[in-house]
Amino acid sequence: MSEIDETLERWLDAGQHAAVATVINVDGSAPRGAGARMLIAESGEIAGSVSGGCVEGAVIEEAQRVLTTGNPVIARYGINRNMMWDVGLSCGGAIDVFIEVAEPAKSTDNGVPLHDVLANDAHARCTVVRGADFIGAKLLVGSDGKASGSTGDAGLDREIGAAARMEIGRGQPRTVTIGAYDVFMDVRIPEPRLIVVGAVHAAVSLCEMASKAGFAVIVVDPRPQLNAKQRFPAARRLVVAWPDEALPDLKLDENTYVAVLTHDEKFDDPTIAHALRTRAKYIGAIGSKKTQALRRERLLADGYREDDVDRLHAPIGLDIGAESPEEIAVAILAELIATKYGHRGASLRDREASRIHAEIGKGNPSRGAQY
């Protein structure tokens, strides 16, 4: 359960009425994206944020009105230059915020909150935010399409369920239009797991950086003197075992990233061989181009197909000229993030130049006039 969900549950259990404000749309640039939430208690206590400080005061006032009337509203806030200056932000745009009275989380038949059941599975919390009726009605849709809750219209429920599955695949929260209704799809994806094989120096930096970037890091290494909490305080879990023993129990899936950092075939080969038989989103291994060429030969000789071996990112990381363990960790993390969002990791400058040149080549007169 997220920290803001825990706070809301604690408030409601204590008998405190509260409103929930959720960013459902962003036009232009804004400090918080769609899905950002803020809780406003009847007492005036707040938790979370929808704009990093720009419009929170106005949201609190609107939320108190919602708590009085019980009627949800969509409030639109522009973020102007004065607001940006006051809170130290360099943005400018507008956000739509859906404000509603908070309700206890729905539970399963045995009393377990549904958001806890779905914590390890991608899902979407779907809320009707605009339309002639059903405003505030909710469905909780899992990646398998199973839904809990209802708008009261079975046909609309089916359409929301189908749309939610597509949005879960996209992996980002947003508002979608379904017939005469706008429905906010608050897509929640489990934390990506990073399995680091080899408790080496670069792994220490990678663990710390990746944890801050939102990865749940698991370090696998059979050497207890290296694979220790004092060296990896940010790790979610330390597995003191050989990779071929540990990896089957870790159940690598499409939300798993694997970084092999040992330079040792006893670690590398079993790890890569196992990972290539799974749906792991990313598999990377440290080593020179020569090491990678020999590794590739071994994998092909063991019966792996070319397209299987092509999944391997080796040498690992983006080419930023990294030399120190800390710099290597940055290069690896950059490639992990690029993979997470479906990017190749090219320089932003080069990407922009490439796009501009392509448009000029197509005879785009406005672009051509600028450069």
Contacts in CASP RR format, 6 or more apart in sequence:
PFRMAT RR
TARGET T0000
AUTHOR 0000-0000-0000
METHOD contacts of the structure
MODEL  1
MSEIDETLERWLDAGQHAAVATVINVDGSAPRGAGARMLIAESGEIAGSV
SGGCVEGAVIEEAQRVLTTGNPVIARYGINRNMMWDVGLSCGGAIDVFIE
VAEPAKSTDNGVPLHDVLANDAHARCTVVRGADFIGAKLLVGSDGKASGS
TGDAGLDREIGAAARMEIGRGQPRTVTIGAYDVFMDVRIPEPRLIVVGAV
HAAVSLCEMASKAGFAVIVVDPRPQLNAKQRFPAARRLVVAWPDEALPDL
KLDENTYVAVLTHDEKFDDPTIAHALRTRAKYIGAIGSKKTQALRRERLL
ADGYREDDVDRLHAPIGLDIGAESPEEIAVAILAELIATKYGHRGASLRD
REASRIHAEIGKGNPSRGAQY
1 9 0 8 1.000
1 113 0 8 1.000
1 115 0 8 1.000
1 116 0 8 1.000
1 119 0 8 1.000
4 37 0 8 1.000
4 39 0 8 1.000
4 47 0 8 1.000
4 48 0 8 1.000
5 105 0 8 1.000
5 115 0 8 1.000
7 39 0 8 1.000
7 47 0 8 1.000
8 18 0 8 1.000
8 20 0 8 1.000
8 39 0 8 1.000
8 47 0 8 1.000
8 102 0 8 1.000
9 104 0 8 1.000
9 105 0 8 1.000
9 113 0 8 1.000
11 18 0 8 1.000
11 39 0 8 1.000
11 41 0 8 1.000
11 45 0 8 1.000
11 102 0 8 1.000
12 18 0 8 1.000
12 102 0 8 1.000
12 104 0 8 1.000
16 41 0 8 1.000
16 42 0 8 1.000
16 43 0 8 1.000
17 41 0 8 1.000
17 42 0 8 1.000
17 67 0 8 1.000
17 101 0 8 1.000
17 102 0 8 1.000
18 39 0 8 1.000
18 40 0 8 1.000
18 41 0 8 1.000
18 42 0 8 1.000
18 67 0 8 1.000
18 101 0 8 1.000
18 102 0 8 1.000
19 39 0 8 1.000
19 40 0 8 1.000
19 63 0 8 1.000
19 64 0 8 1.000
19 66 0 8 1.000
19 67 0 8 1.000
19 99 0 8 1.000
19 100 0 8 1.000
19 101 0 8 1.000
19 102 0 8 1.000
20 37 0 8 1.000
20 38 0 8 1.000
20 39 0 8 1.000
20 40 0 8 1.000
20 99 0 8 1.000
20 100 0 8 1.000
20 101 0 8 1.000
20 102 0 8 1.000
21 37 0 8 1.000
21 38 0 8 1.000
21 39 0 8 1.000
21 40 0 8 1.000
21 50 0 8 1.000
21 59 0 8 1.000
21 62 0 8 1.000
21 63 0 8 1.000
21 97 0 8 1.000
21 98 0 8 1.000
21 99 0 8 1.000
22 35 0 8 1.000
22 36 0 8 1.000
22 37 0 8 1.000
22 38 0 8 1.000
22 50 0 8 1.000
22 97 0 8 1.000
22 98 0 8 1.000
22 99 0 8 1.000
22 127 0 8 1.000
22 184 0 8 1.000
22 186 0 8 1.000
23 30 0 8 1.000
23 32 0 8 1.000
23 33 0 8 1.000
23 34 0 8 1.000
23 35 0 8 1.000
23 36 0 8 1.000
23 37 0 8 1.000
23 50 0 8 1.000
23 51 0 8 1.000
23 95 0 8 1.000
23 96 0 8 1.000
23 97 0 8 1.000
24 34 0 8 1.000
24 35 0 8 1.000
24 74 0 8 1.000
24 96 0 8 1.000
24 97 0 8 1.000
24 98 0 8 1.000
24 129 0 8 1.000
24 175 0 8 1.000
24 184 0 8 1.000
25 34 0 8 1.000
25 95 0 8 1.000
25 96 0 8 1.000
25 174 0 8 1.000
25 175 0 8 1.000
26 33 0 8 1.000
26 34 0 8 1.000
26 93 0 8 1.000
26 94 0 8 1.000
26 95 0 8 1.000
26 96 0 8 1.000
27 93 0 8 1.000
27 94 0 8 1.000
27 95 0 8 1.000
28 92 0 8 1.000
28 93 0 8 1.000
28 94 0 8 1.000
29 91 0 8 1.000
29 92 0 8 1.000
29 93 0 8 1.000
30 51 0 8 1.000
30 79 0 8 1.000
30 91 0 8 1.000
30 92 0 8 1.000
30 93 0 8 1.000
30 94 0 8 1.000
30 95 0 8 1.000
31 51 0 8 1.000
31 52 0 8 1.000
31 53 0 8 1.000
31 54 0 8 1.000
31 79 0 8 1.000
31 87 0 8 1.000
31 89 0 8 1.000
31 91 0 8 1.000
32 49 0 8 1.000
32 50 0 8 1.000
32 51 0 8 1.000
32 52 0 8 1.000
32 95 0 8 1.000
33 95 0 8 1.000
34 172 0 8 1.000
34 173 0 8 1.000
34 174 0 8 1.000
34 175 0 8 1.000
34 184 0 8 1.000
35 173 0 8 1.000
35 184 0 8 1.000
35 186 0 8 1.000
36 49 0 8 1.000
36 50 0 8 1.000
36 51 0 8 1.000
37 48 0 8 1.000
37 50 0 8 1.000
38 46 0 8 1.000
38 47 0 8 1.000
38 48 0 8 1.000
38 49 0 8 1.000
38 50 0 8 1.000
38 56 0 8 1.000
38 59 0 8 1.000
39 46 0 8 1.000
39 47 0 8 1.000
39 48 0 8 1.000
39 102 0 8 1.000
40 46 0 8 1.000
40 59 0 8 1.000
40 60 0 8 1.000
40 63 0 8 1.000
40 64 0 8 1.000
40 67 0 8 1.000
42 64 0 8 1.000
42 67 0 8 1.000
44 60 0 8 1.000
44 64 0 8 1.000
46 56 0 8 1.000
46 60 0 8 1.000
49 56 0 8 1.000
50 56 0 8 1.000
50 59 0 8 1.000
50 95 0 8 1.000
50 97 0 8 1.000
51 59 0 8 1.000
51 77 0 8 1.000
51 79 0 8 1.000
51 95 0 8 1.000
52 87 0 8 1.000
52 89 0 8 1.000
53 87 0 8 1.000
54 77 0 8 1.000
54 79 0 8 1.000
54 83 0 8 1.000
54 84 0 8 1.000
54 86 0 8 1.000
54 87 0 8 1.000
54 89 0 8 1.000
55 77 0 8 1.000
55 78 0 8 1.000
55 79 0 8 1.000
55 83 0 8 1.000
55 95 0 8 1.000
55 97 0 8 1.000
58 75 0 8 1.000
58 77 0 8 1.000
59 75 0 8 1.000
59 77 0 8 1.000
59 97 0 8 1.000
59 99 0 8 1.000
62 73 0 8 1.000
62 75 0 8 1.000
62 97 0 8 1.000
62 99 0 8 1.000
63 99 0 8 1.000
65 73 0 8 1.000
66 72 0 8 1.000
66 73 0 8 1.000
66 99 0 8 1.000
66 100 0 8 1.000
66 101 0 8 1.000
67 101 0 8 1.000
70 101 0 8 1.000
72 98 0 8 1.000
72 99 0 8 1.000
72 100 0 8 1.000
72 101 0 8 1.000
72 129 0 8 1.000
72 135 0 8 1.000
72 136 0 8 1.000
73 98 0 8 1.000
73 99 0 8 1.000
74 96 0 8 1.000
74 97 0 8 1.000
74 98 0 8 1.000
74 99 0 8 1.000
74 129 0 8 1.000
74 130 0 8 1.000
75 96 0 8 1.000
75 97 0 8 1.000
75 99 0 8 1.000
76 94 0 8 1.000
76 95 0 8 1.000
76 96 0 8 1.000
76 97 0 8 1.000
77 94 0 8 1.000
77 95 0 8 1.000
77 97 0 8 1.000
78 92 0 8 1.000
78 93 0 8 1.000
78 94 0 8 1.000
78 95 0 8 1.000
79 89 0 8 1.000
79 91 0 8 1.000
79 92 0 8 1.000
79 93 0 8 1.000
79 94 0 8 1.000
79 95 0 8 1.000
80 92 0 8 1.000
81 92 0 8 1.000
83 89 0 8 1.000
84 90 0 8 1.000
84 91 0 8 1.000
84 92 0 8 1.000
96 175 0 8 1.000
98 127 0 8 1.000
98 129 0 8 1.000
98 184 0 8 1.000
100 127 0 8 1.000
100 136 0 8 1.000
105 113 0 8 1.000
105 114 0 8 1.000
105 115 0 8 1.000
106 113 0 8 1.000
106 114 0 8 1.000
106 140 0 8 1.000
106 148 0 8 1.000
106 149 0 8 1.000
107 113 0 8 1.000
107 114 0 8 1.000
108 114 0 8 1.000
108 117 0 8 1.000
114 140 0 8 1.000
114 148 0 8 1.000
115 140 0 8 1.000
118 140 0 8 1.000
118 142 0 8 1.000
118 188 0 8 1.000
119 190 0 8 1.000
120 190 0 8 1.000
121 142 0 8 1.000
121 143 0 8 1.000
121 190 0 8 1.000
122 142 0 8 1.000
122 143 0 8 1.000
122 168 0 8 1.000
122 169 0 8 1.000
122 171 0 8 1.000
122 187 0 8 1.000
122 188 0 8 1.000
122 189 0 8 1.000
122 190 0 8 1.000
122 255 0 8 1.000
123 140 0 8 1.000
123 141 0 8 1.000
123 142 0 8 1.000
123 143 0 8 1.000
123 168 0 8 1.000
123 187 0 8 1.000
123 188 0 8 1.000
124 140 0 8 1.000
124 141 0 8 1.000
124 142 0 8 1.000
124 164 0 8 1.000
124 167 0 8 1.000
124 168 0 8 1.000
124 173 0 8 1.000
124 185 0 8 1.000
124 186 0 8 1.000
124 187 0 8 1.000
124 188 0 8 1.000
125 138 0 8 1.000
125 140 0 8 1.000
125 185 0 8 1.000
125 186 0 8 1.000
125 188 0 8 1.000
126 138 0 8 1.000
126 139 0 8 1.000
126 140 0 8 1.000
126 141 0 8 1.000
126 160 0 8 1.000
126 161 0 8 1.000
126 164 0 8 1.000
126 183 0 8 1.000
126 184 0 8 1.000
126 185 0 8 1.000
126 186 0 8 1.000
127 136 0 8 1.000
127 137 0 8 1.000
127 138 0 8 1.000
127 183 0 8 1.000
127 184 0 8 1.000
127 186 0 8 1.000
128 134 0 8 1.000
128 135 0 8 1.000
128 136 0 8 1.000
128 137 0 8 1.000
128 138 0 8 1.000
128 151 0 8 1.000
128 181 0 8 1.000
128 182 0 8 1.000
128 183 0 8 1.000
129 135 0 8 1.000
129 136 0 8 1.000
129 175 0 8 1.000
129 182 0 8 1.000
129 183 0 8 1.000
129 184 0 8 1.000
130 181 0 8 1.000
130 182 0 8 1.000
131 180 0 8 1.000
131 181 0 8 1.000
131 182 0 8 1.000
132 180 0 8 1.000
134 151 0 8 1.000
134 152 0 8 1.000
134 153 0 8 1.000
134 156 0 8 1.000
134 181 0 8 1.000
137 150 0 8 1.000
137 151 0 8 1.000
137 152 0 8 1.000
138 149 0 8 1.000
139 147 0 8 1.000
139 148 0 8 1.000
139 149 0 8 1.000
139 150 0 8 1.000
139 151 0 8 1.000
139 157 0 8 1.000
139 160 0 8 1.000
139 161 0 8 1.000
139 164 0 8 1.000
140 147 0 8 1.000
140 148 0 8 1.000
140 149 0 8 1.000
141 147 0 8 1.000
141 160 0 8 1.000
141 161 0 8 1.000
141 164 0 8 1.000
141 165 0 8 1.000
141 168 0 8 1.000
142 164 0 8 1.000
142 165 0 8 1.000
142 168 0 8 1.000
143 165 0 8 1.000
143 168 0 8 1.000
143 169 0 8 1.000
145 161 0 8 1.000
145 164 0 8 1.000
145 165 0 8 1.000
147 157 0 8 1.000
147 160 0 8 1.000
147 161 0 8 1.000
147 164 0 8 1.000
149 157 0 8 1.000
150 157 0 8 1.000
151 157 0 8 1.000
151 160 0 8 1.000
156 178 0 8 1.000
156 181 0 8 1.000
159 178 0 8 1.000
159 179 0 8 1.000
160 178 0 8 1.000
160 183 0 8 1.000
163 176 0 8 1.000
163 178 0 8 1.000
163 183 0 8 1.000
163 185 0 8 1.000
164 185 0 8 1.000
167 173 0 8 1.000
167 174 0 8 1.000
167 176 0 8 1.000
167 185 0 8 1.000
167 187 0 8 1.000
168 187 0 8 1.000
168 189 0 8 1.000
169 187 0 8 1.000
170 187 0 8 1.000
171 187 0 8 1.000
171 189 0 8 1.000
172 187 0 8 1.000
173 184 0 8 1.000
173 185 0 8 1.000
173 186 0 8 1.000
173 187 0 8 1.000
174 184 0 8 1.000
174 185 0 8 1.000
174 187 0 8 1.000
175 182 0 8 1.000
175 183 0 8 1.000
175 184 0 8 1.000
175 185 0 8 1.000
176 182 0 8 1.000
176 183 0 8 1.000
176 185 0 8 1.000
177 183 0 8 1.000
189 255 0 8 1.000
190 255 0 8 1.000
191 214 0 8 1.000
191 215 0 8 1.000
191 216 0 8 1.000
192 214 0 8 1.000
192 215 0 8 1.000
192 216 0 8 1.000
192 255 0 8 1.000
192 256 0 8 1.000
192 257 0 8 1.000
192 281 0 8 1.000
192 340 0 8 1.000
193 215 0 8 1.000
193 216 0 8 1.000
193 217 0 8 1.000
193 218 0 8 1.000
193 236 0 8 1.000
193 255 0 8 1.000
193 256 0 8 1.000
193 257 0 8 1.000
194 206 0 8 1.000
194 210 0 8 1.000
194 215 0 8 1.000
194 216 0 8 1.000
194 217 0 8 1.000
194 218 0 8 1.000
194 256 0 8 1.000
194 257 0 8 1.000
194 258 0 8 1.000
194 259 0 8 1.000
194 336 0 8 1.000
195 218 0 8 1.000
195 220 0 8 1.000
195 247 0 8 1.000
195 250 0 8 1.000
195 252 0 8 1.000
195 256 0 8 1.000
195 257 0 8 1.000
195 258 0 8 1.000
195 259 0 8 1.000
196 203 0 8 1.000
196 206 0 8 1.000
196 207 0 8 1.000
196 217 0 8 1.000
196 218 0 8 1.000
196 219 0 8 1.000
196 220 0 8 1.000
196 259 0 8 1.000
196 261 0 8 1.000
197 220 0 8 1.000
197 221 0 8 1.000
197 243 0 8 1.000
197 258 0 8 1.000
197 259 0 8 1.000
197 260 0 8 1.000
197 261 0 8 1.000
197 262 0 8 1.000
197 267 0 8 1.000
197 268 0 8 1.000
197 271 0 8 1.000
198 219 0 8 1.000
198 220 0 8 1.000
198 221 0 8 1.000
198 226 0 8 1.000
198 227 0 8 1.000
198 260 0 8 1.000
198 261 0 8 1.000
198 262 0 8 1.000
198 267 0 8 1.000
199 219 0 8 1.000
199 221 0 8 1.000
199 223 0 8 1.000
199 226 0 8 1.000
199 227 0 8 1.000
199 228 0 8 1.000
199 231 0 8 1.000
199 232 0 8 1.000
200 226 0 8 1.000
200 261 0 8 1.000
200 262 0 8 1.000
200 263 0 8 1.000
200 325 0 8 1.000
201 325 0 8 1.000
202 261 0 8 1.000
202 286 0 8 1.000
202 325 0 8 1.000
202 326 0 8 1.000
202 328 0 8 1.000
202 329 0 8 1.000
202 332 0 8 1.000
203 219 0 8 1.000
203 232 0 8 1.000
203 259 0 8 1.000
203 261 0 8 1.000
204 231 0 8 1.000
204 232 0 8 1.000
204 325 0 8 1.000
205 325 0 8 1.000
205 326 0 8 1.000
205 328 0 8 1.000
205 329 0 8 1.000
206 217 0 8 1.000
206 259 0 8 1.000
206 261 0 8 1.000
206 328 0 8 1.000
206 329 0 8 1.000
206 332 0 8 1.000
206 333 0 8 1.000
207 217 0 8 1.000
207 219 0 8 1.000
207 232 0 8 1.000
207 234 0 8 1.000
207 235 0 8 1.000
208 233 0 8 1.000
208 234 0 8 1.000
209 329 0 8 1.000
209 330 0 8 1.000
209 333 0 8 1.000
210 217 0 8 1.000
210 333 0 8 1.000
210 336 0 8 1.000
211 217 0 8 1.000
211 234 0 8 1.000
211 235 0 8 1.000
211 236 0 8 1.000
212 234 0 8 1.000
213 333 0 8 1.000
213 336 0 8 1.000
213 337 0 8 1.000
215 257 0 8 1.000
215 336 0 8 1.000
216 236 0 8 1.000
217 232 0 8 1.000
217 234 0 8 1.000
217 235 0 8 1.000
217 236 0 8 1.000
218 235 0 8 1.000
218 236 0 8 1.000
218 237 0 8 1.000
218 238 0 8 1.000
218 239 0 8 1.000
218 250 0 8 1.000
219 227 0 8 1.000
219 232 0 8 1.000
219 235 0 8 1.000
219 237 0 8 1.000
219 238 0 8 1.000
219 239 0 8 1.000
220 227 0 8 1.000
220 239 0 8 1.000
220 241 0 8 1.000
220 243 0 8 1.000
220 246 0 8 1.000
220 247 0 8 1.000
220 250 0 8 1.000
220 271 0 8 1.000
221 227 0 8 1.000
221 239 0 8 1.000
221 240 0 8 1.000
221 262 0 8 1.000
221 267 0 8 1.000
222 240 0 8 1.000
222 241 0 8 1.000
222 242 0 8 1.000
223 240 0 8 1.000
224 240 0 8 1.000
227 238 0 8 1.000
227 239 0 8 1.000
227 240 0 8 1.000
228 238 0 8 1.000
229 235 0 8 1.000
229 238 0 8 1.000
232 238 0 8 1.000
239 246 0 8 1.000
239 250 0 8 1.000
242 266 0 8 1.000
242 267 0 8 1.000
242 270 0 8 1.000
243 267 0 8 1.000
243 270 0 8 1.000
243 271 0 8 1.000
243 274 0 8 1.000
244 270 0 8 1.000
244 271 0 8 1.000
244 274 0 8 1.000
247 270 0 8 1.000
247 271 0 8 1.000
247 274 0 8 1.000
247 275 0 8 1.000
248 274 0 8 1.000
250 256 0 8 1.000
252 258 0 8 1.000
252 274 0 8 1.000
252 275 0 8 1.000
252 278 0 8 1.000
252 279 0 8 1.000
252 280 0 8 1.000
253 278 0 8 1.000
253 279 0 8 1.000
253 280 0 8 1.000
254 279 0 8 1.000
254 280 0 8 1.000
254 281 0 8 1.000
255 281 0 8 1.000
256 278 0 8 1.000
256 280 0 8 1.000
256 281 0 8 1.000
256 282 0 8 1.000
257 280 0 8 1.000
257 281 0 8 1.000
257 282 0 8 1.000
257 336 0 8 1.000
257 339 0 8 1.000
257 340 0 8 1.000
258 271 0 8 1.000
258 275 0 8 1.000
258 280 0 8 1.000
258 282 0 8 1.000
258 283 0 8 1.000
258 284 0 8 1.000
259 284 0 8 1.000
259 285 0 8 1.000
259 286 0 8 1.000
259 316 0 8 1.000
259 332 0 8 1.000
259 336 0 8 1.000
260 267 0 8 1.000
260 268 0 8 1.000
260 271 0 8 1.000
260 272 0 8 1.000
260 283 0 8 1.000
260 284 0 8 1.000
260 285 0 8 1.000
260 286 0 8 1.000
260 316 0 8 1.000
261 286 0 8 1.000
261 316 0 8 1.000
262 268 0 8 1.000
262 286 0 8 1.000
263 286 0 8 1.000
263 287 0 8 1.000
263 291 0 8 1.000
268 285 0 8 1.000
268 295 0 8 1.000
269 295 0 8 1.000
269 298 0 8 1.000
271 285 0 8 1.000
272 283 0 8 1.000
272 285 0 8 1.000
272 295 0 8 1.000
272 299 0 8 1.000
272 312 0 8 1.000
273 299 0 8 1.000
273 302 0 8 1.000
273 304 0 8 1.000
275 283 0 8 1.000
276 283 0 8 1.000
276 299 0 8 1.000
276 304 0 8 1.000
276 308 0 8 1.000
276 309 0 8 1.000
276 311 0 8 1.000
276 312 0 8 1.000
281 339 0 8 1.000
281 340 0 8 1.000
282 313 0 8 1.000
282 335 0 8 1.000
282 336 0 8 1.000
282 339 0 8 1.000
283 311 0 8 1.000
283 312 0 8 1.000
283 313 0 8 1.000
284 312 0 8 1.000
284 313 0 8 1.000
284 314 0 8 1.000
284 316 0 8 1.000
284 317 0 8 1.000
285 292 0 8 1.000
285 295 0 8 1.000
285 312 0 8 1.000
285 313 0 8 1.000
285 314 0 8 1.000
285 315 0 8 1.000
285 316 0 8 1.000
286 314 0 8 1.000
286 315 0 8 1.000
286 316 0 8 1.000
286 328 0 8 1.000
287 314 0 8 1.000
287 315 0 8 1.000
287 316 0 8 1.000
288 315 0 8 1.000
289 315 0 8 1.000
291 314 0 8 1.000
291 315 0 8 1.000
292 312 0 8 1.000
292 314 0 8 1.000
292 315 0 8 1.000
295 312 0 8 1.000
295 314 0 8 1.000
296 309 0 8 1.000
296 312 0 8 1.000
299 308 0 8 1.000
299 309 0 8 1.000
299 312 0 8 1.000
300 306 0 8 1.000
300 309 0 8 1.000
313 335 0 8 1.000
313 339 0 8 1.000
316 331 0 8 1.000
316 332 0 8 1.000
316 335 0 8 1.000
317 328 0 8 1.000
317 331 0 8 1.000
317 332 0 8 1.000
317 334 0 8 1.000
317 335 0 8 1.000
318 331 0 8 1.000
318 334 0 8 1.000
318 335 0 8 1.000
318 338 0 8 1.000
318 345 0 8 1.000
319 331 0 8 1.000
320 327 0 8 1.000
320 330 0 8 1.000
320 331 0 8 1.000
320 334 0 8 1.000
321 327 0 8 1.000
321 331 0 8 1.000
322 328 0 8 1.000
322 330 0 8 1.000
322 331 0 8 1.000
334 345 0 8 1.000
335 345 0 8 1.000
338 344 0 8 1.000
338 345 0 8 1.000
346 354 0 8 1.000
356 367 0 8 1.000
356 371 0 8 1.000
359 367 0 8 1.000
359 368 0 8 1.000
360 367 0 8 1.000
360 368 0 8 1.000
360 371 0 8 1.000
END
